[in-house]
């Protein structure tokens, strides 16, 4: 069986690459698309879009932005980071796998050789622990 060839386009030219480079390229490309979609969904505007007429400073003023809300959210994020810092290494790894790496409970369960229900119970206990830590803050 012939080995599959992989190509990406650089400045309009086809460039042969390894499978590893090809997969890494598309992973990054898809992640960028995801972030752009998320920005549009949340009405986030990139700074580059504000300098369309050479008057950048005049264009960045947006009365729709609620600075108090932004400060409040940043404070909540700080508190969440403090609460996350109190978790054990195993708890942090589970939270990271579920919420940051978006792994399924089944895949985590397979790796740890336990049922996905057991992973779900661990997750729920960790979230309850975080909720109690944050309860007094907000």
C-alpha positions in Angstrom: 0.0 0.0 0.0 1.3 3.4 -0.9 2.0 5.9 1.8 -0.4 8.8 1.8 1.1 12.2 1.0 0.1 15.3 2.8 0.1 18.9 1.5 -0.6 22.4 2.9 -0.8 25.6 1.0 1.7 28.3 1.8 1.3 31.6 -0.1 -0.8 29.8 -2.7 1.8 27.1 -3.3 1.3 23.4 -2.5 3.9 22.2 0.0 4.5 18.6 0.8 4.6 17.9 4.6 4.7 15.0 7.0 1.5 13.6 8.5 2.4 15.1 11.9 2.9 18.6 10.4 -0.4 18.3 8.4 -2.4 17.3 11.5 -0.8 20.0 13.6 -1.6 22.6 11.0 -5.2 21.7 10.7 -5.6 21.4 14.5 -4.4 25.0 14.8 -6.5 26.2 11.8 -9.7 24.6 13.2 -9.0 26.1 16.7 -8.6 29.5 15.2 -12.0 29.1 13.4 -13.5 28.0 16.7 -12.1 31.1 18.5 -13.4 33.5 15.7 -16.9 31.9 15.9 -16.8 32.3 19.7 -15.7 35.9 19.4 -18.5 36.7 17.0 -21.0 34.9 19.2 -19.9 37.0 22.2 -19.7 40.2 20.3 -15.9 40.5 20.7 -14.3 42.8 18.2 -10.6 42.4 17.3 -8.6 45.7 17.7 -7.5 45.5 14.1 -11.2 45.9 13.0 -11.3 49.3 14.9 -8.6 51.0 12.9 -10.5 51.1 9.6 -10.2 54.8 9.0 -6.9 55.7 10.7 -8.6 57.1 13.8 -8.1 54.1 16.1 -8.6 55.9 19.4 -11.9 57.4 18.3 -13.2 54.1 17.1 -12.6 52.1 20.3 -15.2 54.0 22.4 -18.2 51.7 22.7 -21.0 52.8 25.0 -22.4 49.2 25.0 -19.5 48.0 27.1 -20.3 47.6 30.7 -17.0 48.2 32.5 -18.5 47.3 35.9 -19.5 43.9 34.5 -16.0 43.4 33.0 -14.4 44.1 36.4 -16.9 41.8 38.1 -16.2 39.0 35.7 -12.4 39.4 36.1 -12.8 39.3 39.9 -14.9 36.1 39.5 -12.2 34.6 37.3 -9.5 35.4 39.9 -11.6 33.8 42.6 -12.1 30.7 40.4 -8.4 30.5 39.8 -7.8 30.6 43.5 -10.4 27.9 44.1 -8.9 25.8 41.4 -5.4 26.1 43.0 -6.8 24.4 46.1 -7.6 21.2 44.2 -5.4 18.1 44.4 -3.3 17.2 41.4 -5.8 14.4 40.4 -8.7 16.8 40.7 -7.0 19.4 38.6 -6.2 16.8 35.9 -9.8 15.7 35.7 -11.1 19.3 35.5 -8.6 20.1 32.8 -9.4 17.0 30.8 -13.2 17.6 30.9 -13.4 21.4 30.6 -10.2 22.5 28.9 -9.4 19.5 26.7 -13.1 18.7 26.2 -12.5 15.0 26.7 -15.6 12.8 27.2 -16.3 11.1 30.4 -16.1 7.8 28.5 -12.6 8.4 27.1 -11.4 9.5 30.6 -13.0 6.4 32.1 -11.3 4.1 29.5 -7.9 5.7 30.3 -8.4 5.3 34.1 -10.1 1.9 33.7 -13.2 2.9 35.5 -16.8 3.5 34.3 -17.8 6.9 32.9 -20.4 7.1 35.7 -17.5 7.0 38.3 -15.8 9.8 36.4 -19.1 11.8 36.4 -19.3 11.3 40.2 -15.8 12.5 40.7 -16.5 15.5 38.5 -19.6 16.3 40.4 -17.8 16.1 43.8 -15.1 18.5 42.5 -17.6 20.9 41.2 -19.5 20.9 44.5 -16.2 21.5 46.3 -15.5 24.5 44.0 -19.1 25.8 44.4 -18.7 25.7 48.2 -15.4 27.6 48.0 -16.9 30.2 45.7 -20.3 30.4 47.5 -18.9 32.9 50.1 -17.2 35.0 47.5 -20.3 35.9 45.4 
